[in-house]
């Protein structure tokens, strides 16, 4: 029968798609040793150093799990960005093959193996450039569009992202026009 610590950890994991970090456990007064024991007893699955997930029969898997894991994996410093953010916001027809994560400048995760599915970028993000999407840290739509263009996403997809954002009310108060003027060549802008 799971105890109080397990229940407390599970409550937190419910808000994080089943994931908990060593830092989460420490905040709750749960030791590294206790996490290891829970993993040993298969009450948690160890993803990598300091990152665990409750089994699917306890916290069901969702299509957003991989995104939460991507933000927690690098020491909880990751923010979804670039094409991944565009895809989650449903702005344009991008279909990224990798999960784009922005990390603070100079921060490089000390992991032996970085999952091949992650594409790390480094940038200083201001307070108005990030938000939560279904509880997952992500850059704002405007920042996602700018970052995707800076990474050479084609003008057609950028224009589509801006149009989708304006049509769906995600880009407001002249944001679409400013992005169009800033990021699209003059011949690609609507007349």
OpenMM code with the backbone's topology and positions (N, CA, C; nanometers):
from openmm import Vec3, app, unit

residues = "UNK UNK UNK UNK UNK UNK UNK UNK UNK UNK UNK UNK UNK UNK UNK UNK UNK UNK UNK UNK UNK UNK UNK UNK UNK UNK UNK UNK UNK UNK UNK UNK UNK UNK UNK UNK UNK UNK UNK UNK UNK UNK UNK UNK UNK UNK UNK UNK UNK UNK UNK UNK UNK UNK UNK UNK UNK UNK UNK UNK UNK UNK UNK UNK UNK UNK UNK UNK UNK UNK UNK UNK UNK UNK UNK UNK UNK UNK UNK UNK UNK UNK UNK UNK UNK UNK UNK UNK UNK UNK UNK UNK UNK UNK UNK UNK UNK UNK UNK UNK UNK UNK UNK UNK UNK UNK UNK UNK UNK UNK UNK UNK UNK UNK UNK UNK UNK UNK UNK UNK UNK UNK UNK UNK UNK UNK UNK UNK UNK UNK UNK UNK UNK UNK UNK UNK UNK UNK UNK UNK UNK UNK UNK UNK UNK UNK UNK UNK UNK UNK UNK UNK UNK UNK UNK UNK UNK UNK UNK UNK UNK UNK UNK UNK UNK UNK UNK UNK UNK UNK UNK UNK UNK UNK UNK UNK UNK UNK UNK UNK UNK UNK UNK UNK UNK UNK UNK UNK UNK UNK UNK".split()
positions = [
    Vec3(0.0846, -0.1189, 0.0000),
    Vec3(0.0000, 0.0000, 0.0000),
    Vec3(0.0888, 0.1248, 0.0000),
    Vec3(0.0735, 0.2119, -0.0994),
    Vec3(0.1556, 0.3334, -0.1041),
    Vec3(0.1297, 0.4227, 0.0175),
    Vec3(0.2342, 0.4916, 0.0574),
    Vec3(0.2241, 0.5789, 0.1733),
    Vec3(0.1963, 0.7227, 0.1375),
    Vec3(0.2055, 0.8076, 0.2378),
    Vec3(0.1780, 0.9501, 0.2235),
    Vec3(0.2708, 1.0158, 0.1225),
    Vec3(0.4011, 0.9807, 0.1250),
    Vec3(0.4953, 1.0425, 0.0315),
    Vec3(0.4597, 1.0077, -0.1131),
    Vec3(0.4235, 0.8837, -0.1358),
    Vec3(0.3838, 0.8404, -0.2705),
    Vec3(0.2622, 0.9203, -0.3172),
    Vec3(0.1638, 0.9330, -0.2296),
    Vec3(0.0412, 1.0056, -0.2629),
    Vec3(0.0705, 1.1521, -0.2927),
    Vec3(0.1558, 1.2136, -0.2133),
    Vec3(0.1940, 1.3537, -0.2348),
    Vec3(0.2643, 1.3699, -0.3692),
    Vec3(0.3550, 1.2788, -0.3993),
    Vec3(0.4279, 1.2818, -0.5259),
    Vec3(0.3317, 1.2616, -0.6434),
    Vec3(0.2376, 1.1711, -0.6275),
    Vec3(0.1390, 1.1436, -0.7328),
    Vec3(0.0515, 1.2660, -0.7592),
    Vec3(0.0137, 1.3384, -0.6553),
    Vec3(-0.0668, 1.4596, -0.6732),
    Vec3(0.0085, 1.5621, -0.7585),
    Vec3(0.1367, 1.5803, -0.7294),
    Vec3(0.2175, 1.6728, -0.8085),
    Vec3(0.2311, 1.6224, -0.9520),
    Vec3(0.2567, 1.4941, -0.9676),
    Vec3(0.2749, 1.4353, -1.1009),
    Vec3(0.1506, 1.4498, -1.1866),
    Vec3(0.0336, 1.4534, -1.1232),
    Vec3(-0.0902, 1.4700, -1.1977),
    Vec3(-0.0949, 1.6001, -1.2759),
    Vec3(-0.0257, 1.7021, -1.2271),
    Vec3(-0.0189, 1.8311, -1.2966),
    Vec3(0.0949, 1.8369, -1.3979),
    Vec3(0.1760, 1.7316, -1.4032),
    Vec3(0.2938, 1.7300, -1.4911),
    Vec3(0.2946, 1.6063, -1.5811),
    Vec3(0.1758, 1.5627, -1.6212),
    Vec3(0.1621, 1.4495, -1.7126),
    Vec3(0.2296, 1.3228, -1.6594),
    Vec3(0.2314, 1.3087, -1.5276),
    Vec3(0.2871, 1.1879, -1.4665),
    Vec3(0.4340, 1.1961, -1.4311),
    Vec3(0.4988, 1.3077, -1.4640),
    Vec3(0.6424, 1.3229, -1.4403),
    Vec3(0.6712, 1.3923, -1.3076),
    Vec3(0.7812, 1.3535, -1.2459),
    Vec3(0.8334, 1.4219, -1.1275),
    Vec3(0.9849, 1.4270, -1.1399),
    Vec3(1.0408, 1.5319, -1.0858),
    Vec3(1.1867, 1.5464, -1.0877),
    Vec3(1.2407, 1.5278, -0.9468),
    Vec3(1.3700, 1.5078, -0.9398),
    Vec3(1.4361, 1.4991, -0.8094),
    Vec3(1.4133, 1.6290, -0.7322),
    Vec3(1.4179, 1.7414, -0.8014),
    Vec3(1.3936, 1.8711, -0.7358),
    Vec3(1.2511, 1.8775, -0.6794),
    Vec3(1.1529, 1.8243, -0.7537),
    Vec3(1.0151, 1.8187, -0.7026),
    Vec3(1.0112, 1.7393, -0.5724),
    Vec3(1.0743, 1.6226, -0.5756),
    Vec3(1.0746, 1.5347, -0.4581),
    Vec3(1.1392, 1.6042, -0.3390),
    Vec3(1.2516, 1.6692, -0.3633),
    Vec3(1.3198, 1.7401, -0.2534),
    Vec3(1.2296, 1.8476, -0.1942),
    Vec3(1.1600, 1.9206, -0.2802),
    Vec3(1.0680, 2.0241, -0.2324),
    Vec3(0.9606, 1.9643, -0.1425),
    Vec3(0.9206, 1.8417, -0.1716),
    Vec3(0.8178, 1.7738, -0.0929),
    Vec3(0.8756, 1.6968, 0.0260),
    Vec3(1.0098, 1.7066, 0.0443),
    Vec3(1.0739, 1.6375, 0.1556),
    Vec3(1.0982, 1.4898, 0.1304),
    Vec3(1.1029, 1.4519, 0.0028),
    Vec3(1.1248, 1.3117, -0.0343),
    Vec3(1.2684, 1.2972, -0.0847),
    Vec3(1.3398, 1.2016, -0.0320),
    Vec3(1.4821, 1.1851, -0.0633),
    Vec3(1.5047, 1.1157, -0.1976),
    Vec3(1.6247, 1.1318, -0.2487),
    Vec3(1.6696, 1.0629, -0.3707),
    Vec3(1.6595, 0.9119, -0.3503),
    Vec3(1.6954, 0.8688, -0.2297),
    Vec3(1.6917, 0.7263, -0.1960),
    Vec3(1.5481, 0.6728, -0.2072),
    Vec3(1.4517, 0.7495, -0.1587),
    Vec3(1.3108, 0.7081, -0.1649),
    Vec3(1.2644, 0.6985, -0.3097),
    Vec3(1.3039, 0.7932, -0.3935),
    Vec3(1.2693, 0.7855, -0.5358),
    Vec3(1.3274, 0.6596, -0.5989),
    Vec3(1.4527, 0.6309, -0.5664),
    Vec3(1.5176, 0.5108, -0.6200),
    Vec3(1.4424, 0.3853, -0.5763),
    Vec3(1.3972, 0.3833, -0.4529),
    Vec3(1.3213, 0.2680, -0.4019),
    Vec3(1.1877, 0.2539, -0.4762),
    Vec3(1.1212, 0.3659, -0.4998),
    Vec3(0.9953, 0.3619, -0.5739),
    Vec3(1.0174, 0.3095, -0.7158),
    Vec3(1.1282, 0.3474, -0.7768),
    Vec3(1.1614, 0.2988, -0.9105),
    Vec3(1.1961, 0.1498, -0.9054),
    Vec3(1.2693, 0.1111, -0.8053),
    Vec3(1.3071, -0.0294, -0.7881),
    Vec3(1.1820, -0.1172, -0.7731),
    Vec3(1.0818, -0.0652, -0.7062),
    Vec3(0.9557, -0.1393, -0.6846),
    Vec3(0.8559, -0.1178, -0.7985),
    Vec3(0.9018, -0.0491, -0.9043),
    Vec3(0.8233, -0.0220, -1.0248),
    Vec3(0.6989, 0.0622, -0.9987),
    Vec3(0.7052, 0.1445, -0.8950),
    Vec3(0.5978, 0.2414, -0.8693),
    Vec3(0.6261, 0.3699, -0.9484),
    Vec3(0.7514, 0.3894, -0.9883),
    Vec3(0.7960, 0.4973, -1.0762),
    Vec3(0.8860, 0.4357, -1.1823),
    Vec3(0.8922, 0.5010, -1.2978),
    Vec3(0.9865, 0.4599, -1.4016),
    Vec3(1.0917, 0.5684, -1.4147),
    Vec3(1.2177, 0.5307, -1.4040),
    Vec3(1.3274, 0.6272, -1.4179),
    Vec3(1.3468, 0.6566, -1.5660),
    Vec3(1.3346, 0.7848, -1.6012),
    Vec3(1.3533, 0.8276, -1.7394),
    Vec3(1.5012, 0.8563, -1.7640),
    Vec3(1.5590, 0.9352, -1.6769),
    Vec3(1.7010, 0.9705, -1.6810),
    Vec3(1.7365, 1.0209, -1.5418),
    Vec3(1.8592, 1.0600, -1.5217),
    Vec3(1.9004, 1.1108, -1.3920),
    Vec3(1.8085, 1.2239, -1.3480),
    Vec3(1.7440, 1.2042, -1.2342),
    Vec3(1.6610, 1.3090, -1.1769),
    Vec3(1.5235, 1.3261, -1.2366),
    Vec3(1.4811, 1.2399, -1.3288),
    Vec3(1.3491, 1.2513, -1.3912),
    Vec3(1.2809, 1.1146, -1.3903),
    Vec3(1.1592, 1.1134, -1.3369),
    Vec3(1.0821, 0.9893, -1.3231),
    Vec3(0.9411, 1.0113, -1.3762),
    Vec3(0.8744, 0.8985, -1.4089),
    Vec3(0.7341, 0.9050, -1.4505),
    Vec3(0.6581, 0.7912, -1.3853),
    Vec3(0.5359, 0.8233, -1.3444),
    Vec3(0.4485, 0.7197, -1.2916),
    Vec3(0.4071, 0.6285, -1.4066),
    Vec3(0.3854, 0.5011, -1.3796),
    Vec3(0.3462, 0.4084, -1.4863),
    Vec3(0.2137, 0.4500, -1.5511),
    Vec3(0.1929, 0.4124, -1.6777),
    Vec3(0.0718, 0.4515, -1.7506),
    Vec3(-0.0580, 0.4041, -1.6841),
    Vec3(-0.0523, 0.2948, -1.6108),
    Vec3(-0.1741, 0.2488, -1.5449),
    Vec3(-0.2103, 0.3375, -1.4252),
    Vec3(-0.1163, 0.4186, -1.3787),
    Vec3(-0.1419, 0.5112, -1.2681),
    Vec3(-0.1755, 0.6501, -1.3234),
    Vec3(-0.0926, 0.6993, -1.4158),
    Vec3(-0.1180, 0.8273, -1.4844),
    Vec3(-0.1134, 0.7970, -1.6343),
    Vec3(-0.2301, 0.7933, -1.6987),
    Vec3(-0.2349, 0.7569, -1.8413),
    Vec3(-0.1484, 0.8482, -1.9287),
    Vec3(-0.0949, 0.7893, -2.0335),
    Vec3(-0.0120, 0.8613, -2.1301),
    Vec3(-0.1031, 0.9448, -2.2200),
    Vec3(-0.0577, 1.0660, -2.2527),
    Vec3(-0.1318, 1.1538, -2.3443),
    Vec3(-0.0396, 1.1945, -2.4590),
    Vec3(-0.0938, 1.2520, -2.5643),
    Vec3(-0.0089, 1.2991, -2.6741),
    Vec3(0.0872, 1.4114, -2.6327),
    Vec3(0.0626, 1.4774, -2.5192),
    Vec3(0.1493, 1.5875, -2.4766),
    Vec3(0.2621, 1.5447, -2.3827),
    Vec3(0.2673, 1.4192, -2.3446),
    Vec3(0.3692, 1.3715, -2.2502),
    Vec3(0.5123, 1.4033, -2.2947),
    Vec3(0.5412, 1.3754, -2.4196),
    Vec3(0.6775, 1.3962, -2.4688),
    Vec3(0.7196, 1.5424, -2.4571),
    Vec3(0.6231, 1.6332, -2.4700),
    Vec3(0.6541, 1.7755, -2.4595),
    Vec3(0.6846, 1.8156, -2.3154),
    Vec3(0.6073, 1.7625, -2.2222),
    Vec3(0.6363, 1.7905, -2.0811),
    Vec3(0.7728, 1.7336, -2.0441),
    Vec3(0.7993, 1.6121, -2.0881),
    Vec3(0.9296, 1.5503, -2.0599),
    Vec3(1.0432, 1.6364, -2.1155),
    Vec3(1.0245, 1.6906, -2.2352),
    Vec3(1.1286, 1.7724, -2.2980),
    Vec3(1.1595, 1.8982, -2.2183),
    Vec3(1.0587, 1.9543, -2.1508),
    Vec3(1.0840, 2.0752, -2.0716),
    Vec3(1.1425, 2.0419, -1.9347),
    Vec3(1.1141, 1.9233, -1.8839),
    Vec3(1.1659, 1.8829, -1.7529),
    Vec3(1.3054, 1.8211, -1.7628),
    Vec3(1.3335, 1.7552, -1.8730),
    Vec3(1.4586, 1.6803, -1.8888),
    Vec3(1.5828, 1.7668, -1.8646),
    Vec3(1.5899, 1.8849, -1.9220),
    Vec3(1.7116, 1.9639, -1.8989),
    Vec3(1.7049, 2.0462, -1.7698),
    Vec3(1.6830, 1.9798, -1.6581),
    Vec3(1.6830, 2.0497, -1.5300),
    Vec3(1.5681, 2.1470, -1.5138),
    Vec3(1.4559, 2.1201, -1.5769),
    Vec3(1.3361, 2.2043, -1.5680),
    Vec3(1.3615, 2.3444, -1.6239),
    Vec3(1.4584, 2.3586, -1.7105),
    Vec3(1.4889, 2.4907, -1.7662),
    Vec3(1.4425, 2.5073, -1.9096),
    Vec3(1.3823, 2.4047, -1.9662),
    Vec3(1.3425, 2.4090, -2.1055),
    Vec3(1.2076, 2.4733, -2.1284),
    Vec3(1.1939, 2.5360, -2.2456),
    Vec3(1.0691, 2.5972, -2.2898),
    Vec3(1.0499, 2.5546, -2.4358),
    Vec3(0.9350, 2.4992, -2.4669),
    Vec3(0.9092, 2.4595, -2.6054),
    Vec3(0.9141, 2.5824, -2.6947),
    Vec3(0.9688, 2.5658, -2.8151),
    Vec3(0.9882, 2.6824, -2.9018),
    Vec3(0.9912, 2.6420, -3.0487),
    Vec3(1.0185, 2.7406, -3.1314),
    Vec3(1.0365, 2.7239, -3.2748),
    Vec3(0.9189, 2.6483, -3.3368),
    Vec3(0.9492, 2.5536, -3.4262),
    Vec3(0.8449, 2.4810, -3.4982),
    Vec3(0.7562, 2.3987, -3.4044),
    Vec3(0.8132, 2.3497, -3.2948),
    Vec3(0.7329, 2.2726, -3.1998),
    Vec3(0.6213, 2.3591, -3.1427),
    Vec3(0.6542, 2.4819, -3.1077),
    Vec3(0.5528, 2.5735, -3.0546),
    Vec3(0.4482, 2.6046, -3.1615),
    Vec3(0.4926, 2.6287, -3.2846),
    Vec3(0.3965, 2.6549, -3.3925),
    Vec3(0.3006, 2.5373, -3.4081),
    Vec3(0.3541, 2.4178, -3.4029),
    Vec3(0.2722, 2.2976, -3.4169),
    Vec3(0.1697, 2.2871, -3.3030),
    Vec3(0.2129, 2.3104, -3.1802),
    Vec3(0.1207, 2.3011, -3.0672),
    Vec3(0.0135, 2.4100, -3.0714),
    Vec3(0.0496, 2.5286, -3.1182),
    Vec3(-0.0490, 2.6355, -3.1332),
    Vec3(-0.1356, 2.6165, -3.2585),
    Vec3(-0.1010, 2.5190, -3.3408),
    Vec3(-0.1692, 2.4924, -3.4678),
    Vec3(-0.1609, 2.6118, -3.5610),
    Vec3(-0.0391, 2.6663, -3.5715),
    Vec3(-0.0116, 2.7778, -3.6613),
    Vec3(0.0733, 2.7255, -3.7763),
    Vec3(0.0169, 2.7126, -3.8893),
    Vec3(0.0778, 2.6649, -4.0136),
    Vec3(0.0792, 2.5126, -4.0179),
    Vec3(0.1258, 2.4623, -4.1294),
    Vec3(0.1292, 2.3175, -4.1526),
    Vec3(0.2639, 2.2558, -4.1180),
    Vec3(0.3371, 2.3171, -4.0244),
    Vec3(0.4665, 2.2598, -3.9873),
    Vec3(0.4439, 2.1217, -3.9249),
    Vec3(0.5419, 2.0367, -3.9444),
    Vec3(0.5381, 1.9033, -3.8866),
    Vec3(0.6803, 1.8696, -3.8416),
    Vec3(0.7224, 1.9263, -3.7283),
    Vec3(0.8614, 1.9102, -3.6877),
    Vec3(0.8971, 1.7650, -3.6562),
    Vec3(1.0136, 1.7256, -3.7027),
    Vec3(1.0635, 1.5904, -3.6763),
    Vec3(1.1276, 1.5816, -3.5379),
    Vec3(1.1632, 1.6969, -3.4818),
    Vec3(1.2272, 1.7008, -3.3502),
    Vec3(1.1507, 1.7954, -3.2592),
    Vec3(1.1738, 1.7812, -3.1289),
    Vec3(1.1118, 1.8704, -3.0315),
    Vec3(1.2096, 1.9834, -3.0039),
    Vec3(1.1687, 2.1049, -3.0379),
    Vec3(1.2533, 2.2226, -3.0194),
    Vec3(1.2342, 2.2783, -2.8788),
    Vec3(1.3454, 2.2945, -2.8085),
    Vec3(1.3444, 2.3417, -2.6701),
    Vec3(1.4463, 2.4542, -2.6574),
    Vec3(1.4035, 2.5673, -2.6025),
    Vec3(1.4969, 2.6775, -2.5781),
    Vec3(1.5416, 2.6728, -2.4328),
    Vec3(1.6727, 2.6860, -2.4149),
    Vec3(1.7372, 2.6859, -2.2833),
    Vec3(1.8045, 2.8208, -2.2610),
    Vec3(1.8300, 2.8555, -2.1352),
    Vec3(1.9015, 2.9814, -2.1095),
    Vec3(2.0419, 2.9794, -2.1718),
    Vec3(2.0936, 3.0964, -2.2107),
    Vec3(2.2290, 3.1022, -2.2661),
    Vec3(2.3297, 3.0435, -2.1674),
    Vec3(2.4220, 2.9671, -2.2205),
    Vec3(2.5285, 2.9102, -2.1370),
    Vec3(2.4871, 2.7875, -2.0580),
    Vec3(2.3606, 2.7470, -2.0646),
    Vec3(2.3180, 2.6276, -1.9914),
    Vec3(2.3189, 2.5081, -2.0859),
    Vec3(2.4004, 2.4125, -2.0522),
    Vec3(2.4097, 2.2889, -2.1298),
    Vec3(2.3866, 2.1734, -2.0344),
    Vec3(2.2815, 2.0955, -2.0558),
    Vec3(2.2522, 1.9861, -1.9634),
    Vec3(2.3698, 1.8906, -1.9499),
    Vec3(2.3944, 1.8500, -1.8282),
    Vec3(2.5029, 1.7551, -1.8020),
    Vec3(2.4474, 1.6136, -1.8047),
    Vec3(2.4116, 1.5726, -1.9179),
    Vec3(2.3586, 1.4380, -1.9370),
    Vec3(2.4530, 1.3643, -2.0304),
    Vec3(2.4684, 1.2371, -2.0048),
    Vec3(2.5582, 1.1580, -2.0895),
    Vec3(2.5049, 1.1490, -2.2316),
    Vec3(2.3737, 1.1338, -2.2416),
    Vec3(2.3152, 1.1227, -2.3749),
    Vec3(2.1926, 1.2127, -2.3846),
    Vec3(2.1973, 1.3029, -2.4789),
    Vec3(2.0806, 1.3861, -2.5064),
    Vec3(1.9936, 1.3088, -2.6043),
    Vec3(1.8647, 1.2925, -2.5757),
    Vec3(1.7785, 1.2223, -2.6715),
    Vec3(1.7864, 1.2870, -2.8097),
    Vec3(1.7961, 1.2047, -2.9103),
    Vec3(1.8113, 1.2530, -3.0479),
    Vec3(1.6907, 1.3344, -3.0939),
    Vec3(1.5782, 1.3177, -3.0285),
    Vec3(1.4569, 1.3873, -3.0699),
    Vec3(1.4566, 1.5345, -3.0264),
    Vec3(1.5493, 1.5752, -2.9403),
    Vec3(1.5530, 1.7135, -2.8925),
    Vec3(1.6453, 1.7985, -2.9787),
    Vec3(1.5990, 1.9190, -3.0062),
    Vec3(1.6801, 2.0182, -3.0761),
    Vec3(1.6874, 2.1386, -2.9828),
    Vec3(1.8028, 2.1555, -2.9179),
    Vec3(1.8184, 2.2629, -2.8196),
    Vec3(1.8626, 2.3922, -2.8864),
    Vec3(1.8045, 2.5024, -2.8397),
    Vec3(1.8409, 2.6371, -2.8810),
    Vec3(1.8718, 2.7138, -2.7528),
    Vec3(1.9476, 2.8185, -2.7625),
    Vec3(1.9814, 2.8986, -2.6442),
    Vec3(1.9419, 3.0438, -2.6680),
    Vec3(1.8663, 3.0983, -2.5730),
    Vec3(1.8234, 3.2380, -2.5824),
    Vec3(1.7772, 3.2852, -2.4455),
    Vec3(1.7925, 3.4129, -2.4240),
    Vec3(1.7384, 3.4749, -2.3029),
    Vec3(1.5943, 3.5154, -2.3343),
    Vec3(1.5007, 3.4519, -2.2654),
    Vec3(1.3591, 3.4797, -2.2896),
    Vec3(1.3071, 3.5739, -2.1820),
    Vec3(1.2442, 3.6811, -2.2264),
    Vec3(1.1871, 3.7768, -2.1321),
    Vec3(1.0577, 3.7235, -2.0727),
    Vec3(1.0121, 3.7842, -1.9635),
    Vec3(0.8907, 3.7369, -1.8971),
    Vec3(0.7669, 3.7368, -1.9869),
    Vec3(0.7593, 3.8275, -2.0822),
    Vec3(0.6447, 3.8316, -2.1720),
    Vec3(0.6572, 3.7398, -2.2922),
    Vec3(0.7643, 3.6612, -2.2987),
    Vec3(0.7861, 3.5754, -2.4150),
    Vec3(0.7547, 3.4284, -2.3889),
    Vec3(0.7105, 3.3969, -2.2678),
    Vec3(0.6757, 3.2588, -2.2359),
    Vec3(0.5386, 3.2541, -2.1696),
    Vec3(0.4791, 3.1380, -2.1761),
    Vec3(0.3504, 3.1140, -2.1116),
    Vec3(0.3343, 2.9639, -2.0949),
    Vec3(0.2198, 2.9219, -2.0459),
    Vec3(0.1907, 2.7792, -2.0334),
    Vec3(0.0869, 2.7410, -2.1376),
    Vec3(0.1085, 2.6279, -2.1991),
    Vec3(0.0123, 2.5711, -2.2933),
    Vec3(-0.0230, 2.4328, -2.2401),
    Vec3(-0.1453, 2.4184, -2.1894),
    Vec3(-0.1876, 2.2932, -2.1270),
    Vec3(-0.0908, 2.2535, -2.0151),
    Vec3(-0.0404, 2.3536, -1.9436),
    Vec3(0.0488, 2.3298, -1.8303),
    Vec3(0.1955, 2.3120, -1.8666),
    Vec3(0.2295, 2.3273, -1.9937),
    Vec3(0.3669, 2.3055, -2.0410),
    Vec3(0.4290, 2.4403, -2.0780),
    Vec3(0.5508, 2.4688, -2.0296),
    Vec3(0.6171, 2.5951, -2.0656),
    Vec3(0.6445, 2.6028, -2.2166),
    Vec3(0.6077, 2.7165, -2.2744),
    Vec3(0.6205, 2.7347, -2.4191),
    Vec3(0.6398, 2.8836, -2.4477),
    Vec3(0.7075, 2.9140, -2.5572),
    Vec3(0.7198, 3.0545, -2.5966),
    Vec3(0.5854, 3.1021, -2.6506),
    Vec3(0.5678, 3.2332, -2.6524),
    Vec3(0.4449, 3.2901, -2.7072),
    Vec3(0.4391, 3.2647, -2.8583),
    Vec3(0.3211, 3.2746, -2.9175),
    Vec3(0.3111, 3.2557, -3.0622),
    Vec3(0.4017, 3.3505, -3.1417),
    Vec3(0.4086, 3.4785, -3.0986),
    Vec3(0.4939, 3.5745, -3.1704),
    Vec3(0.6402, 3.5304, -3.1659),
    Vec3(0.6864, 3.4895, -3.0485),
    Vec3(0.8256, 3.4452, -3.0343),
    Vec3(0.8486, 3.3193, -3.1174),
    Vec3(0.7528, 3.2278, -3.1189),
    Vec3(0.7661, 3.1047, -3.1976),
    Vec3(0.7818, 3.1368, -3.3464),
    Vec3(0.7025, 3.2310, -3.3952),
    Vec3(0.7099, 3.2685, -3.5364),
    Vec3(0.8461, 3.3310, -3.5671),
    Vec3(0.8905, 3.4220, -3.4825),
    Vec3(1.0224, 3.4855, -3.5034),
    Vec3(1.1358, 3.3823, -3.4989),
    Vec3(1.1300, 3.2934, -3.4001),
    Vec3(1.2361, 3.1925, -3.3868),
    Vec3(1.2372, 3.0966, -3.5054),
    Vec3(1.1191, 3.0567, -3.5507),
    Vec3(1.1113, 2.9646, -3.6647),
    Vec3(1.1690, 3.0308, -3.7900),
    Vec3(1.1394, 3.1593, -3.8083),
    Vec3(1.1938, 3.2308, -3.9247),
    Vec3(1.3455, 3.2431, -3.9132),
    Vec3(1.3950, 3.2707, -3.7933),
    Vec3(1.5400, 3.2817, -3.7720),
    Vec3(1.6105, 3.1481, -3.7995),
    Vec3(1.5382, 3.0392, -3.7836),
    Vec3(1.5935, 2.9063, -3.8130),
    Vec3(1.5622, 2.8636, -3.9561),
    Vec3(1.5252, 2.9601, -4.0391),
    Vec3(1.5081, 2.9415, -4.1831),
    Vec3(1.3837, 2.8644, -4.2235),
    Vec3(1.2783, 2.8701, -4.1419),
    Vec3(1.1509, 2.8164, -4.1874),
    Vec3(1.1057, 2.9057, -4.3030),
    Vec3(1.0590, 2.8467, -4.4091),
    Vec3(1.0263, 2.9198, -4.5312),
    Vec3(0.9197, 3.0260, -4.5154),
    Vec3(0.9266, 3.1297, -4.6002),
    Vec3(0.8317, 3.2411, -4.5933),
    Vec3(0.6852, 3.1969, -4.6073),
    Vec3(0.6602, 3.0932, -4.6876),
    Vec3(0.5226, 3.0474, -4.7058),
    Vec3(0.4646, 2.9960, -4.5739),
    Vec3(0.5424, 2.9184, -4.4989),
    Vec3(0.4949, 2.8663, -4.3701),
    Vec3(0.4862, 2.9775, -4.2652),
    Vec3(0.5775, 3.0731, -4.2720),
    Vec3(0.5720, 3.1869, -4.1793),
    Vec3(0.4462, 3.2692, -4.2067),
    Vec3(0.4196, 3.2954, -4.3349),
    Vec3(0.2989, 3.3701, -4.3711),
    Vec3(0.1744, 3.2943, -4.3251),
    Vec3(0.1748, 3.1624, -4.3437),
    Vec3(0.0612, 3.0815, -4.3010),
    Vec3(0.0440, 3.0884, -4.1489),
    Vec3(0.1545, 3.0841, -4.0739),
    Vec3(0.1483, 3.0931, -3.9275),
    Vec3(0.0881, 3.2271, -3.8847),
    Vec3(0.1313, 3.3341, -3.9500),
    Vec3(0.0784, 3.4680, -3.9174),
    Vec3(-0.0705, 3.4750, -3.9511),
    Vec3(-0.1067, 3.4258, -4.0699),
    Vec3(-0.2481, 3.4270, -4.1097),
    Vec3(-0.3334, 3.3444, -4.0135),
    Vec3(-0.2865, 3.2246, -3.9788),
    Vec3(-0.3602, 3.1386, -3.8855),
    Vec3(-0.3753, 3.2067, -3.7495),
    Vec3(-0.2672, 3.2698, -3.7031),
    Vec3(-0.2716, 3.3385, -3.5744),
    Vec3(-0.3697, 3.4541, -3.5744),
    Vec3(-0.3730, 3.5302, -3.6836),
    Vec3(-0.4659, 3.6436, -3.6938),
    Vec3(-0.6100, 3.5935, -3.7028),
    Vec3(-0.6330, 3.4928, -3.7861),
    Vec3(-0.7681, 3.4396, -3.8060),
    Vec3(-0.8242, 3.3781, -3.6774),
    Vec3(-0.7397, 3.3130, -3.5990),
    Vec3(-0.7849, 3.2454, -3.4774),
    Vec3(-0.7820, 3.3357, -3.3543),
    Vec3(-0.7404, 3.4621, -3.3717),
    Vec3(-0.7389, 3.5554, -3.2593),
    Vec3(-0.6240, 3.5334, -3.1629),
    Vec3(-0.5200, 3.4656, -3.2080),
    Vec3(-0.4005, 3.4430, -3.1247),
    Vec3(-0.3070, 3.5626, -3.1348),
    Vec3(-0.3024, 3.6232, -3.2524),
    Vec3(-0.2229, 3.7442, -3.2738),
    Vec3(-0.3193, 3.8619, -3.2744),
    Vec3(-0.3002, 3.9542, -3.1819),
    Vec3(-0.3938, 4.0644, -3.1627),
    Vec3(-0.3269, 4.2000, -3.1765),
    Vec3(-0.4072, 4.3020, -3.1884),
    Vec3(-0.3608, 4.4398, -3.1818),
    Vec3(-0.2471, 4.4751, -3.2753),
    Vec3(-0.2554, 4.4346, -3.3984),
    Vec3(-0.1517, 4.4705, -3.4942),
    Vec3(-0.0300, 4.3782, -3.4933),
    Vec3(-0.0301, 4.2741, -3.4102),
    Vec3(0.0850, 4.1829, -3.4042),
    Vec3(0.1091, 4.1156, -3.5398),
    Vec3(0.0029, 4.0736, -3.6057),
    Vec3(0.0180, 4.0052, -3.7342),
    Vec3(0.0844, 4.0977, -3.8368),
    Vec3(0.0386, 4.2232, -3.8418),
    Vec3(0.0952, 4.3169, -3.9389),
    Vec3(0.2433, 4.3450, -3.9086),
    Vec3(0.2746, 4.3603, -3.7807),
    Vec3(0.4147, 4.3851, -3.7431),
    Vec3(0.5032, 4.2656, -3.7790),
    Vec3(0.4549, 4.1442, -3.7533),
    Vec3(0.5323, 4.0247, -3.7878),
    Vec3(0.5492, 4.0129, -3.9385),
    Vec3(0.4443, 4.0416, -4.0126),
    Vec3(0.4505, 4.0370, -4.1595),
    Vec3(0.5573, 4.1334, -4.2110),
    Vec3(0.5549, 4.2576, -4.1612),
    Vec3(0.6510, 4.3588, -4.2070),
    Vec3(0.7940, 4.3221, -4.1663),
    Vec3(0.8085, 4.2637, -4.0501),
    Vec3(0.9407, 4.2290, -3.9984),
    Vec3(0.9997, 4.1049, -4.0645),
    Vec3(0.9169, 4.0037, -4.0935),
    Vec3(0.9698, 3.8733, -4.1305),
    Vec3(0.9503, 3.8314, -4.2764),
    Vec3(0.8583, 3.8972, -4.3466),
    Vec3(0.8304, 3.8513, -4.4823),
    Vec3(0.8877, 3.9479, -4.5842),
    Vec3(0.9435, 3.8936, -4.6921),
    Vec3(0.9912, 3.9814, -4.7995),
    Vec3(0.8724, 4.0601, -4.8567),
    Vec3(0.8988, 4.1780, -4.9063),
    Vec3(0.7929, 4.2672, -4.9563),
    Vec3(0.7050, 4.1968, -5.0596),
    Vec3(0.7625, 4.1165, -5.1478),
    Vec3(0.6830, 4.0524, -5.2533),
    Vec3(0.5932, 3.9417, -5.1979),
    Vec3(0.6179, 3.8941, -5.0756),
    Vec3(0.5350, 3.7876, -5.0169),
    Vec3(0.4190, 3.8426, -4.9341),
    Vec3(0.4201, 3.9748, -4.9076),
    Vec3(0.3134, 4.0339, -4.8260),
    Vec3(0.1884, 4.0568, -4.9086),
    Vec3(0.0708, 4.0402, -4.8445),
    Vec3(-0.0528, 4.0686, -4.9174),
    Vec3(-0.0618, 4.2160, -4.9550),
    Vec3(-0.1272, 4.2446, -5.0660),
    Vec3(-0.1396, 4.3827, -5.1144),
    Vec3(-0.2424, 4.4585, -5.0361),
] * unit.nanometer
topology = app.Topology()
chain = topology.addChain("A")
for resn in residues:
    res = topology.addResidue(resn, chain)
    for name in ("N", "CA", "C"):
        topology.addAtom(name, app.Element.getBySymbol(name[0]), res)
